[in-house]
Amino acid sequence: MRDKIEVLIVEDDKRIATIHQKFLSKIEGFECIGVAHSGEEAFEWIETVKPDLVLLDVYFPDLLGTEVLDYIKANSRETDIIFITAASESVILKKALRGGVVDYLLKPVTFEKFEECMETYRAKRRLLEKNSTLDEHEIKELWNMSKPIQINEITPKGIDVITNGKVFDYLQTYPEGITAEKLGKDLGLSRSTARRYLEYLVSENKVYTDLIYGTVGRPERRYIPEKEYCR
């Protein structure tokens, strides 16, 4: 048994991939051995290194993460998979369950949720690797570690789950905060749409606001992610 669990991150958004790398580096017993930003890159990494665990997004420019799931099951059967994605469609969830995905995290992901997921996975893996057979208590413990897939709470009208995830993911890269105007320009949203999503995140206690006074004109309303989301 290796000292560390070797992890491949498959995420097309480089900012989010970097965040997940940083999260992983804070948790004992894991090592990120590579990052793939497309499905084709993922195929190459998987074929070459056969990682212990793949942290897999669903949406890529060239294909879907479910296709990467199929490839792993056909070519690297000892590799486990955890989905980290904004996808909440039932067809994706069915594919994940039937494909043996060990956990499913919905974006945006806090460090606490990420850490809990990784530590639960590590405990299950160690239990399975400890002995060739398990006693009744250990089997019950293994199944008790499993938890049902959690789907995002219903969002209000005008708030799309995927767009909300993208807004929050992007906001995490600005610990000093960002204005609705800048976020809208960066993500291709109108100012009013950007503000609507930012205000929703405020209502969810994931973001707070501050007024920044410049030398001229009105003060800027800046949206700042809570510290727990900026690790």
C-alpha positions in Angstrom: 0.0 0.0 0.0 1.4 3.4 -1.0 2.0 6.1 1.6 -0.1 8.6 -0.3 -3.2 8.3 -2.5 -2.3 9.5 -6.0 -4.9 11.9 -7.4 -5.6 13.2 -10.9 -7.6 16.4 -11.1 -9.7 16.7 -14.3 -11.1 20.2 -14.5 -11.3 22.5 -17.6 -11.3 25.8 -15.5 -7.7 26.4 -14.6 -8.6 28.6 -11.6 -10.9 25.9 -10.1 -8.3 23.3 -10.7 -5.7 25.4 -8.8 -8.2 25.8 -5.9 -8.7 22.0 -5.7 -5.0 21.4 -5.8 -4.5 23.8 -2.9 -7.4 22.1 -1.0 -5.8 18.7 -1.6 -2.4 19.9 -0.4 -3.9 20.7 3.0 -5.1 17.2 3.6 -2.8 14.5 4.8 -2.4 11.3 2.8 -3.0 12.7 -0.7 -0.8 13.7 -3.6 -1.8 15.5 -6.8 0.1 13.8 -9.5 -1.4 15.8 -12.4 -4.1 18.1 -13.8 -6.0 17.6 -17.0 -7.9 20.4 -18.6 -9.7 18.4 -21.3 -11.1 15.0 -21.8 -8.3 14.0 -24.2 -5.7 15.1 -21.7 -7.5 13.0 -19.0 -7.3 9.9 -21.3 -3.5 10.4 -21.7 -3.0 10.8 -17.9 -5.1 7.9 -17.0 -3.5 5.6 -19.6 0.0 6.6 -18.4 -0.2 6.8 -14.6 -3.3 4.8 -13.6 -4.1 7.1 -10.6 -5.8 5.9 -7.4 -8.4 8.6 -7.6 -9.8 11.0 -10.2 -11.5 14.2 -9.2 -13.7 14.7 -12.3 -15.8 17.5 -13.6 -18.7 16.8 -16.1 -18.6 19.6 -18.7 -15.6 19.9 -21.0 -15.3 21.6 -24.4 -14.5 18.3 -26.1 -16.7 15.8 -24.3 -18.6 15.0 -21.1 -17.0 13.7 -17.9 -19.3 10.7 -18.2 -17.2 9.6 -21.2 -14.1 9.9 -19.0 -15.9 7.7 -16.5 -16.5 5.1 -19.1 -12.9 5.2 -20.2 -11.7 4.7 -16.6 -13.9 1.8 -16.1 -12.7 0.2 -19.3 -9.0 1.0 -19.0 -8.1 1.6 -15.3 -10.5 -0.5 -13.2 -8.6 0.1 -9.9 -9.1 3.9 -10.2 -11.8 5.5 -8.1 -13.8 8.5 -9.2 -15.3 11.5 -7.3 -17.4 14.0 -9.3 -16.9 17.6 -8.5 -19.3 19.5 -10.7 -22.2 21.9 -11.1 -24.2 19.2 -13.0 -27.4 18.1 -11.2 -29.3 16.5 -14.0 -30.8 13.2 -13.2 -29.3 11.6 -16.3 -25.8 12.5 -15.0 -26.5 11.3 -11.5 -27.8 7.9 -12.8 -24.7 7.5 -14.9 -22.5 8.3 -11.8 -24.4 5.8 -9.6 -24.3 3.0 -12.2 -20.7 3.8 -12.9 -19.5 3.3 -9.4 -18.7 6.9 -8.6 -17.7 7.0 -4.9 -18.9 10.5 -4.1 -20.5 13.5 -5.8 -19.7 17.1 -4.7 -21.8 19.9 -6.2 -20.1 23.2 -6.8 -19.4 25.6 -5.3 -17.3 23.4 -2.9 -16.0 24.7 0.4 -12.8 23.4 1.9 -14.8 21.8 4.7 -16.9 19.8 2.3 -13.9 18.9 0.2 -11.9 17.8 3.3 -14.8 15.7 4.6 -15.2 14.0 1.3 -11.5 13.2 1.0 -11.1 11.9 4.6 -14.2 9.7 4.2 -12.8 8.3 1.0 -9.4 7.7 2.6 -10.9 5.9 5.6 -12.9 3.6 3.3 -9.9 2.8 1.2 -7.8 2.0 4.2 -10.4 -0.2 5.6 -10.7 -2.2 2.4 -6.9 -2.5 2.0 -6.2 -3.5 5.6 -7.3 -7.1 5.3 -8.4 -9.6 2.7 -11.7 -10.1 4.7 -13.7 -7.8 6.9 -15.7 -8.7 9.9 -19.4 -7.7 10.4 -18.5 -4.6 12.4 -16.1 -3.4 9.7 -18.5 -4.0 6.9 -21.2 -2.0 8.7 -18.6 0.8 9.4 -17.8 0.8 5.7 -21.4 1.3 4.6 -22.1 3.8 7.3 -19.3 6.0 5.9 -21.3 6.2 2.7 -23.7 9.0 2.3 -26.5 9.7 -0.2 -25.7 12.2 -3.0 -26.7 15.6 -2.0 -28.4 17.8 -4.6 -28.4 21.6 -4.3 -31.4 23.1 -2.5 -33.9 24.5 -4.9 -32.8 27.9 -6.0 -35.2 30.8 -6.5 -36.6 31.9 -9.9 -33.9 33.6 -12.0 -31.0 31.7 -10.4 -29.5 28.9 -12.5 -27.6 26.3 -10.6 -24.8 26.0 -13.1 -24.4 29.8 -13.6 -24.5 30.2 -9.8 -21.7 27.7 -9.4 -19.6 29.5 -12.0 -20.1 32.9 -10.4 -19.1 31.6 -7.0 -16.1 29.6 -8.3 -14.9 32.8 -10.0 -15.5 34.9 -6.9 -13.2 32.6 -4.9 -10.3 33.8 -7.0 -10.9 37.4 -5.7 -10.5 37.2 -1.9 -10.4 41.0 -1.9 -13.8 41.2 -3.6 -15.1 42.2 -6.9 -17.8 44.5 -8.3 -20.9 43.3 -10.2 -19.7 45.3 -13.2 -16.3 43.6 -13.4 -17.7 40.1 -12.7 -20.3 40.6 -15.4 -17.6 41.6 -18.0 -15.3 38.7 -17.0 -18.1 36.1 -17.2 -20.1 37.6 -20.1 -23.1 38.5 -18.0 -25.0 41.8 -17.9 -24.4 43.9 -14.8 -27.9 43.3 -13.5 -27.6 39.6 -13.9 -24.2 39.5 -12.2 -25.6 41.6 -9.3 -28.6 39.2 -9.0 -26.3 36.2 -8.6 -24.0 38.1 -6.2 -27.0 39.2 -4.0 -28.2 35.6 -3.9 -24.8 34.5 -2.6 -25.1 37.3 0.0 -28.5 35.9 1.1 -26.8 32.4 1.4 -24.1 33.9 3.7 -21.4 32.9 1.3 -20.5 36.5 0.4 -20.6 39.8 2.2 -20.5 43.4 0.8 -18.5 46.4 1.5 -18.5 50.0 0.1 -15.2 51.1 -1.4 -14.8 54.8 -1.5 -12.7 56.3 -4.4 -11.6 59.8 -5.0 -14.5 60.7 -7.3 -18.0 59.5 -7.9 -20.2 57.1 -6.0 -18.7 54.4 -3.7 -18.4 51.0 -5.3 -20.4 48.1 -3.8 -17.9 45.2 -3.6 -18.8 41.6 -3.1 -16.3 39.6 -1.0 -16.3 35.8 -0.4 -16.4 34.8 3.3 -13.0 33.7 4.5 -13.9 30.0 4.7 -14.3 29.9 0.9 -11.0 31.5 0.1 -8.5 28.9 1.2 
